[in-house]
Amino acid sequence: MNAWSLLAAAPVEPALPSIDDFGKDPIGIVILKSAVIFIVLMLGVLFGVWYERKLISRMQNRYGPNRAGKFGLLQSVADGLKMGLKEDLMPRTVDKVIYFIAPVVLGVPAFLAFSVIPMGPKVNMFGVETPLQLTDLPVAVLLVLAMASIGVYGIVLAGWGSRSPYAMLGGLRASAQVVSYEIAMGLSFVGVFLFAGTLSTSGIVAAQASGNTLTLGGLDIPMPSWYMVLLLPSFLIYIVTMLGETNRVPFDLPEGEGELVGGFQTEYSNSLKFAVIMLAEYVNVFVVSAVSITLFMGGWRAPAPITTFWPEANTGYWPLLWFFLKMVLLFSFFIWARASLPRVRYDQLMSLGWKILIPVNLGWILLVATVRAMQIEGVNRTMVMILGALVVVGCFAIWLRFDTVLQRRKEDRAAQVEAEFEQLQAEPAAGGFPVPPLDLPHYRGVAAAAETRANKTAEVPSGSN
Amino acid sequence: MTEAVPSYLSPTGQEIVFLLLGAMAVGSALLVVTTRQLVHAALWLVVCFGALAGCYLVLTAEFVAWVQVLIYVGAVIVLLLFGIMLTRAPIGRTADLDSGNRAVAAVVAVATAAVLVTVVVDGFRNAYAPLDPGAGSAGELGSAIFRNWVLPFEALSVLLLAALIGAIVISRTDIRGRD
């Protein structure tokens, strides 16, 4: 047994939930599951905020909240109570309806997306055999994406309805960012769909139960079962888009404090509405973490070595523990990123999203699709290879053409600027209007420095207040 | 389409929901063109598209429904809102939203609706399609598009690609037209 097959090893279990197991629960079980998901998410946000503050404090060599309750555990509870008791401000010029519903539009889809996240196999719940998942659809992953795109409205409307330039700019920034990172996010799922052959979340988890073997020229190569390893580029791109989608550091431009105060939530001063916005942001973080667990990290299954020593690890209610541990791990990653990365600039954010993540993703999808096409039984492999080669050569030719044209254009422009500069150097009045010689002392700072020395208060350099 | 047509007098729950969603779509579409608040018009359009997605869902076309939410609600109208908010986004009523061509527009709209309704009623007069779950799944839709309807699909792709390139060319200032 080599390392690969160990990673792929999973005991055979009888009752993997499939799409047919859903929609059969009695109403009581449905209500119970929804209530549990809701309450656990609320508690998760409360202690998630505490955990984030505590962990980032330790990373920054300080203690963090330690006054309310043991280890400051009740800090978020106290903050929540405070927000609930504060006066609910409604600025005079806002669009009242939209200002009011924006936090709701932000919050509800975040909770809804959790309904399709699988958290365990079939268990016996009060005598009913039911999967540990509220519901599933043949297109469940699309539901998660759709919910994320509805959540964008909360941001746009909060920004616009607040009637404040900061909020407006923050809202526009946030929604532009979320919409563009959603494209890369959707594309990074395509590889998973191609390998799993389904869009249902329980189906994707079941597909990661055991690794397949790839037959390549008479050679059997055991493949890892988690898509995180098998589709590493997709996973890495998803991790980046996950940070962008939830407006977390290093992509937290919507609330760049230096520029935009609080971004789209500027006018939601500490009332219950602000609490709902914060709640929605944290639930969104949990949703993207849960999606990455489901799609890339084997879902609720125990990590590889555990099942080898303890075959029961994937049965009963135990998977809830593995799911929770993976959630904690991913949430810690969010905090780690927040503690270590500086905020990117807006143009850097957009060019990363559109010019790197999306093209790389598309190329990777082409590769994955080709590999999948080769694996189909009885397919004309030479045909696939010829088509693939044609596409690669075509892409290369287009790239070469654009690259040479761009290069030539760049050189032309540099030469033009150079010529103009020389001409102006020689005759300042060239071009129809007098241009001062470009090497006058005050351009080079000699006169300016003398002037500054003469009266020091004349000019306050930026950043010195 | 060979099933016996059940009586219209005892509608099933599905049919009632479908009718309600249809009424919602038409009503919010009317509000889009009659409201005097610009941003609210875009938001009513969201409701309209959402109701349409609900109709697809009732007709068991799950994939189309969620793609409708994802693309139309989640991207197209957000871009529309961007456009409105970046140029002019007044709160409250705007006086100059009415076009002078109201009557003509109403006539064109009613005529288009009449043509569409006549075509549909004429084409599917007594047709009754039973709904079986799963007929609108991604797999079914994919094999339909890439087996039977691959040519229209490719033609549309080329059209969209042309539009994309056109948008890039128009928005770039360093590409000049031929003098």
Interface residues (C-beta under 8 A of the other chain):
Chain A: T93 V94 D95 I98 L137 P138 V139 L142 L143 L145 A146 A148 S149 I150 V152 Y153 V156 L157 W160 G161 R163 M168 G171 L172 S175 A176 V179 E182 G186 L199
Chain B: V39 L43 V46 E62 F63 W66 V67 V69 L70 V73 G74 A75 V78 L79 L81 F82 M85 L86 A89 I91 G92 G134 S137 A138
